[in-house]
């Protein structure tokens, strides 16, 4: 390094830095394979054309620098000046690249062009002496250098990446909101002279470049007439794959009162097509400025835009289709599968902090598992995704269940009805910032493709916006005809909606249709319409209060009779269950058909008091729920117990309403109601004596007054049903 004077910075010696890169590539050996050089082995694969990337791990670099004294600041230099060190490592790899040990069966177009260029280069060097026609090193390379983040790499949010990080290697987490098309980006431009046939190569370092105007060959320079004109040779130029992605910070990282920030990420080479809209990813890249060009530069002045040049992309949530279960995890899942009540254990592991709702959690487990998608020979497709609507009174943990399902599902999108428009749910037309063309940007339902879309406050949506969901829920596509774009987008998503009844709380004196207040076309598309009524019950309310107080005090649910399955194992179990495609045997056809016919008859008999809307879609719902239950058993065939459980869940979805109606219709007088409550409690406790204080506590919680209790005691004592002592304690007469 040069001596550092007062107010002067040390100028790095990049030749010495390149030697460090060569030493690292040659001599680093991992602990797993101490005999072989890890990166020389990688370069051998590149030379044999079996690999196209040289991945430099910062963990390996840190481990190597600890052993070498002169490498003390090497890792920090690489992280703070990443782009320069990429070129240094590429040059070092060129110097130590081993000879190919693999004979190519046939030459590709790149080999033919390189052979012709090298012949022309040799001829030019010996005969003319021109140096302008020399091939740049980047043109000869068949690999790209990437830095992979280390184990100790700091995970940052988009908001914390500031101007001080320009040129640095940063790692952050975000969600992809827009993914552009993969386009060719020129890396080396080749120009040919029409006068002398001379080829000139120009390396392109940024997004724009000034083409060479004059032919620099000796033939054209010595001519009296004007020089020949240069033309761009696209076949002889080098292009790489280029994709632009928009990444937005996660909602939990956004401070109160702020809007989410976003960054543009440029993805090149083999990293392209590794991101999709709606993916939550960890991205490691170089934070770089990008000055405005053209008319924008006049308006922006000295202000520059920023972007990330991606080095590594890691998916935070693996899709079910990409999920690979290791043998160790699979053996553990096999042990879980043979437990007595694995169905109940898996369901209870969904949001264990939420009290009760056992059957609802079972239905949500089936939603995660899904049925089997059928594609018929004539092109008709029958969806396998299960749609559920939770409609109930305020304060029954509907939104909490939705939030938890988003975290459990590998791909989940959460939105609210009032804050969502029809365009925001389906797709909107935007102008591409790179090409200026009109492009489609997917909404919540498209982003949740092959996942789950949770829509809260479903009843608050405008009717015009709610109709956009109809096509998605049955055909599982979004048809667009806007701004000259006519297309169909995939939206193979399961919809989980939460809504309040029409009157805020469920009105038992109104008909179910008046309470639900959803059109029949939408209602029939839900496989399960779950009504949750908040009914007062002293025992249940006390148990709920104890549960909530324990969660607030300890931060976890109270000691349960089972041990909840951890989230990773739950995802792995469901991912393996989704690999099965069970079918319904012919023996169950009559049983399912008669059950469906009976449901239709019950609805006709109920008339206006019918609590559902049974159509042929209901029959498909029974099949989907049965297939999901068979998948949970890791079975290839549906059995009668699966069908019975599916019918039971459909029955239980309305049980809270039925219980309320049964309680409301046969209205007992207060004295009889008090007697029945005392009698039921004594029978449940298997006792014949009830203390007066206990009776007061029991009945006040049920809404009865003390005067009604005294009247009941006197009336039934006169009938010799029980005997009262001096303190008015009760003893039943046998």
N, C-alpha and C positions, 0 to 999 in steps of 0.2 A: 504494500500500500504506500501511497505517497505521503510525505510528512504533512501533518495537519497544523496549519498555522492558526492564528487568532482570527476567528470569524470565517474560517474555511472548512469545508467538508472533505472528508477522505474520499478519494475517487477509487472505487473498487477495481482490483486487478482481475478482470474477467477471464484472462488466460489461466491464472492460478485457480479461479473458481471452476473453470472447465476441467482442470486436472483433478480437482476434488470429485467432480461428477464421475469422471472416468474411474477413479479409484473406488468410489462407492459401487458402481456397476460391476466392476471386476471382482471385488473382494468381499462384498456382503454375503453372508450365509445365514440362513434362518436357523432357529433352534430345532425345527422339525426335520430339516435336511442339512446338517452341518457339513456334509461332504461336497455338496454341489452349490455353485453360485446361483442364487435365485434369479438374478436379473440377466446373467449370461444365458441361463436356460430359457428365459423369456425371449431374449434376442435371437436365440437359435430358432425358436418357433416362428419369430417374425421373418427371419431369413428363409425359413422353409415355407413361408406363405400360409402358415396355419394360424396366424394371429395378426391383428392389425393395430393393436394398442400396446403402449408401454406404460403400465400403471405403476407409478412411483408412490409407495406407501410412506406417509410421513411418520408412521410408527416405526418402520424399518429404519428410516433416516435418523430418528431420535436415538434408537438403539445403537446404531453405528457411530453416531457422534459422541456418545458417552465414552466409548473405548478410545477414540482418537482425540488427542489434545488440540490439534490444529483445526478440528471441526467444531469447536465449541459454539460458535455463533452461526453455524451453517444453516441450521433448521430455521432460526428466526429470520435469516437473510432470505431464505427460500419463501417463507410465508409473507414477507413484506415486499418482495420484488418477484412475484410468482411468474409473471409473463416473461421476464428476461431469463429466468432459470429454466423455463420450458424450452427455450431455444438452446440454452447451454446443454441441457440433458439430451436434446435431439442431436446436437453436434457431437457430443460425447458418444452417443449410441452409434452414430455413423462411423466414428473412428474405431470402435471396438466390435463392430458388427461381424460375427463369424461367417464363414463361407457356408453356403447352403449345402445341406446333406441330402436334400430331397430333389430328385430330378423331376422337373415339371413335364407333364405328359404332352402339353402343347402350349405354345406361346399365346398370351392374350394380347389385346390391342396395345396395352401399356408396354409390353416387352418389345413389340415391333417398333413402336414409336421411339422407345429409348435406344434401340439398336441403330435405327436410322440417324438419330440425333448424335449419338456417340461417334458414328462414322463421319458425319458432317463436321463435328467438332474437331476430330483429329485432322481431317483434311484442311479445315480452316486454320488450325494452329500451325501446321507445317508449311502451307502454301502462302497464306495471306498474312498471318500474324495478327489477326483481329482478336481482341479479347471480349468484345461485346456479345459474341455468340456463345459464350460459355454457359453450360447448363447450371442453373442455381441448385443448391443442395436440396431445397425443399421439393424440387421436381423429381428427384431420384428416390425420395422416401416413400415407403409403402406403409408407414405407421404414423400414429399421433401419440404425443406424450400427454398423460393426465396425472395430476396429483390426487391421491386418495387421502381422505382425512384420517388423522390418527385417533387413537382411543381417547386421549385427553383433550381432543379438540372441543373448543367451547361452542355450545349450541346457542345461537343468538336469534333474536326476533328481527324482522325486517326494519322495525322502527329504530333499533339501536345501531344500524349500519350508517355511519356518518361520513363526512368528508375526509376525516383522518384515516379512513380505511381504504382510500383509493389506491389501487395497485396491490392491495393485500388479498390474501386467501381467506375467505370468510365462509362459515357454515351457518345456515339458517333453516327454519322450518316454515312452511306455508302451504296454501291450497291453490292448485292450478285453476284459474278461472277461464283462461283462453289459450288454446293451443293452435298455432298456425300450421299451414301446410309445409311439408318438407320441400325445399327449393335448392337448386344448385348455387353455390357461392364460389366465385372465381378466386383462386389462390395464387396461381401463376398465369399471367396473360402472355400468350405467344403472338407476335406480330410478324407477318411476312411481307417482304417488299416486292411489289409487282414489277420493279425494274431489274433487280438483280437476283431475286429469290432468296435473299438473306433472311434468316430467322433471328428475331430478338426476343428475349425473355424478360418479363418485368414482374417482379414479385409484388403482390397486392397485400398490404398490411392492414388496411382498414376497410370500411364499407365503400369508400370512394377512392378513385385514383385518377391521375392525369395521364392519359396514354402518350406514348412517345410519338413525337410529331415527325422527326426526320430519321431517315435511315442512316445509321452510323457506320455502315460498311465502307471499306476503302474504295470499292468500285464506285459507289454513288457519291462519295465525298470528292473524288478526283474528276468527276464528270463536269463538263462545262454547262450542260443543260440542267434544269432543275432535278432535284432528287426524286426517286420513285416514291409512290404513295404506299403507306403501310396499312395493311388490313389485318383485323383480328382473326386468328386461326382458332376456332373453337375446338376442333378435334385435337390440336396439339397443346391446348391449354389444359390446366389442371383445375378441376372443380371438386368441391367437397359438399356433403349433405349439410344443409343449414335449416334450422327451425327456430322460430321465435315463440316463446311461451310467456304468458303473463301470470305471475304468482302473487297472491294476496295473503296478508298476514291473517293468522287464525283469530277467531272472534274472542277467545280467552286472552289474547295478547293485546287487545285494543283497550286503551285507557278509557275511563268514563268520560263521555261527552265527545269523543273523537270518532273519526271515521277510519275504516281500515286502509292501510297503505299498501301499495303494490309495487313490484319491481319487474322489469323486463329481463328475461333470462334468454341468452343466446345459446342454443344447443347445437353442437357440431359433431360430425363423424358418426361413430357408432352409438352415441348417446341419444341420437334422434329417435323418435317414436317410443321412447321409454316413459313418457308422461302422457296422461290423458286428462281431460276436463273433470274436475271433482276429486282428483287424487291429492292426498295429503302426503307431502314429500319432504325429505331432508336434502338440501342442495348445497354442495360445496363448489365454490367458484371464485373467480377473480373479479373484484369490484372495480369497474373502469368507467371513465367519463366518455361521453359521446357528444361532440359539439354539433350544434344544429347546422344544417346546410341549406343553401338556396335562400328563398324568401324568409323562411323562419329564422335564419341567422341574423337578418336585418332587424327583426323584432326582438330576438332574444338577447342580442348584444354579446356580452361576455359570459352569459349563463350557459351552462352545458347540461345535457341530460346524462343520466347514469344507467348502467346496465350491468348484468352479471354474465361473465363468460363461464359456462358450466364446466366443471371438472369431474364431478361425481353426482349421481342422482340415486337416492335410496327411498323406496316406498315405505311409508310408516305403517300402512295397513295392507296386508296381502289379500288380494282378491281370493274368493273361494276357489275359483278355477285355477289360480296360480299357487294355491296352498299345497305344500308338500309336507306330509306328516312323516317325521323320522321314526325309525323302528322303536326307539326308546319311548317316545311319546305314544306310539301306537299300542305298545304293550301296556302302558298305563291306562290308555283309553279302554282296552279290552277288560282290564280289571274293573273299571267304572261301569262298563256295560253289563257286567254280571252281578251288579248290586241289586238288592231286592226291588227298590223303587227308583230306578235311574230316571224315569220320566219325571217324577215329582222332584227329585234332587236337582235335575237340570233346570226345571221351571223355577224352583225356589232360589237358584243361584242368580236369577235375573233380578236385579235391584233388591238385595236382601234387606237394605235399610228401610224399604217401604213395607209397612205392616199389612198383612192379609193379602187379598186379591190373588189367591192361589190359582183359581181357574183362569183368571185373566193372564197371569204369567205363563200358564200352560199354552194359552192361545198365542201369546207373543213368541213362545218357543217354536210353535208350529209355523208362525210367520217367518222366523229366521231360517227355518229348515226348508220350507216351501214344498210344493207338489212337483209333479213331473210335467214338463212342457211337451205337448204332443204336436207333431207336424204330420198332417195327413197327405196322402198321395196327390190330392187335387189342389194342394197349396194352402188349404185352410190350417191355421194354427190355433191351438187351444192353450191358453196361458196356464202356467203352473204356479205363478206367484199368488200369494194369499193376501187379500185386502181386509183390513179390520178397521172399524170405526168405534171409538170409545165415546159414548155419549152419556153424560152424567152430571150430577150436581157439582157446584163449585167445591173445591177442597177435598177431592177424592184421589189426588195424586195422578191425574191424567198426564199433565205436562211433564212430571218427573219421570214417568214411565217412558214417554216419548224421548226425552233427553238421554235416558239410559240406553235405549235401543240404538240410538245413533252411535254411542260409544262402543256398543257390542258389535254391531254390524261392520264388516270390513269396508263397506262403502255406504255411507248414510248422509243424507242432507236433511237439515231441520229448517223449517220455515213456518211462518204464521199466516193465517188467512187474511187478516186486515192489512198486513204489510206486503202482500203478494198480489201481483196483477196477473192476468191471463198470459201476457207476454213473458213475465218473469218466471212463470211456471213452465212454459213450453219453450219458446225460442224467440229471439229478437234479431233484427237485421242491424249490423254495425258496419262501419267503414274500416277496412284494414289499414293500420297505420303504416305498413311497409309498402304495399302495392297500391293502396287507394281503392281497391275493389270492394264491392258489397259482399259481406260474409255473414254467415249465421252464427250467433252466439247462443249456446244452449242455456235453458233455464234450469230450475231446480229439478224437474222431472227427468230431463235429459242428462243432467250431471249425476243423477242417482241411477243411471242405467246399470242393470245387474246388481242393484242394491236395494235400499229402502229409503223412501221419501216420507218423512214425518211432517204432517201439516197440522199445526195447532190452531185453535180458534177457527175450526172449519166452518162453523155456522156464521161467522162474521164476514165471510167472503161475499162479494157481489155475485149475483146470479150469473151475469155474463162471464165473469172470470171462472166460476165454478164449472161452467160447461166445457172449458178447455180440458178438464180432467176426464171427461167421459170417454174419449177415444183412447187415452192412455191406459185407463183401467181395464178395458176389454181387449182392444186390438194391440195395445202396447206399442203404439207408434205415435208420432206427432207429425201431422201433415201441414206443410207450410206453403203458402202461395203469396209471397210478398216481394216487392221491389224487383220483379222479374225472376225471382228464385222460386221454383216449384220443386219441392222435394219431400221426402219422408224421412224423419229421424227416428232412430230406435229409442224407446223409453221403456225397456223391460224392467220395470220397477214395481216393488210391492208398496202399496200406499197404506200408511198407518195414520189415521186421522183422529183428532180429539175435538169434541164439540160439546156445547151446552144446549139443553133443551130450549124450546122457543121462548119460554117464560123465565129464563134464567135458572130456575129450579123446576124439577118435574112436578107437574100439576096432575095429581091422581084423579081429579074429577074431570079432566079433559081426555079426549081419546088419544091413543098413542100416536096417531097420524098428526094430530094437532101439536103434540109435544115435540115429536122428532122434526117436523117441518123441513124435510128434505124431499126433493122430487123422487117419484118412484123409479125413474130411469137411473138415477144415481144410487138410490137405496139398494136396488137389486144387484148392483155391481159389487157390493161389499159381501165378502164371504161370511163375516160375523159382524153383526150390529150389536155391540155390547152396551146394555143399559146399566148404569151404576147409580143407584139411589142412595142418598145419605140418610138412612133411617136411624132414629134414636134408639139406642139399646144400652142399658146401664152397664152390663158386663163387657160388651164389645168396646164401649167408649172408655172404660177404665183401662182395659188392656191396651188400647191404642194410645192413651195418654202415657202409660208407663213406658211403652215402646219409644214414643217420640222423646220423652224426657231422657231416657237412657242414651239415645242417639245424640241428643244435644250435649249431654254431659260427657260422654265417653268418645264421641266421634265415630262410633261403630254400633251395629245392631247388638242387642243383648244376646246372651248365650242361647244358641238355637239347638234344637234336638238333632240337627244335621250339620255337617261342615260344608259351607258353600264351595262349589267348584270355582277355581280361579278363572279369570277372564280368558287367558291364553288357552287353557285346556277346554273351556267351553267352545271357543272358536274352532279349535282343532277337531273336537267331537262333531260339531255341526258340519265342518268342511268335509270330513270323511263320510258323514251321513249323506251329504248331497251327491256323493259319487254313485249312490244306488238309484236305480230307476224301477221302483216296484210297479206291478200291474195288478189289476183287479181280476181275480179268477171268475170263471163263468158260474161257479156255484153260488157266489154272492149276488148275482144279478137280481134274482127274484126278491131277495131280502132287502136290497137297497131300493128297488122299485116300489115295493110295498111300503117301506118307511117314507119314501117321498110322497106317495099317494096319500098316505095318512096325514102328513103335514099339510098338504093342500086341503084336505077335507076339514081338518081342525080350523084352518084359517077361514074357510067358507062358513063354517058354523059360528065362528066368533063374530063375523060381520064387522061392524065398526070398531069393536074392541080387539080386533086382531093386532098382535104386537109385532108383526113382520110383514114382509112382502115376498111370498114364495113364488118363484118362477122356475123355468128350466135351469137358470143359472144356480139356483139353490142345489139342484142335483149335482152339478159340477163342483159346487163348494164342498159337498159331502165327500166326493171323490178326492178332491185336493187335500182336505184335512186327513182323510184316511191314508193317502199316500205319504203325507208328511209324518204321520205316526209310524208307518212302516219304515220310513227312512231312519227314524230315531232308533228303531230296533235293529238297524243295519240288515234289513230283510229285502228280498226281491219280490215279495208277494204280500198283498193286503189280506189280513184275516178278519174274521167277524168281530173280534175285540176292537180292532181299529175303527171299524164302522160304528160300533156302539159308542166308543169314546167320542167320535166326531159328532154323533147325534146328541150325546150328553152335553158337549160344549155348546151346541146350538140351543139346547134347552136351558142350560145354565146362564146363557147370555141375557135371558129375560127373567131370571129367577127372582132378582131383587124387586122387579116390578110386580111379579105375581104375588110375592109375599106381602107387599104393600096393599095390593088390591084385596087380598084375602082378609087382611087386617081391617081394611077400611069398610068393606061391604057388610059383614055381619056385625053391626054396631051393638056392643054389649052395654048395659047400664053400668055406671061407675061401681056400684056396690058388688055386682056380680064379677066385674073385671078384677076388683081387689081380691075377692075370694079365690078366683081362679089363679091369680098370681101367687098368693100364699100357698095354695094347695100344690101348685106345680113346683114351687121351691122346696116344700117339705118332701114331696115325692122324690125330687132329684137328690136331696141330701139323705134320704132314707131315715128321717126323724119324725117323731110325733109331737114334739114340743117346739114352739117358736117364741122367742123372746119378743116383748113389745118393741124394744129399741131396734131389734133386727127387722121387724116388720115395717117400722117407720122408714128406716134406711132403704129397704127394698122398694117400697112403693113411692116414696118421694122421687126417687130416681126415674120412675116410670111416668111421672107427671100427675100422680094422685095426691090429693090434699089429706091432711091429718084428720079433718072432720069426716071425710068419706071413710077413712079407716075405722074411726070410732063407731060410725053408723053400721059398718059391715060387721064389726066384732059383736055388737049388741044384737043385731038381727040374727046372725048365725048361732049365737049362744042361746037365744030363745028357741031356736029350732033343734037344740041339742046336737049340733054338728061338732062343736068344740066347747071346752070349759075354760072360763077365765078365772085367774086367781086375783089377789088383791092388787098386784102390780100390772094387771091386765095382760099377763103372759098367756099364751095360747097352748092348750093341750087338746089334741084331736081325740074324739070319742070313737072307739073301734066299733 
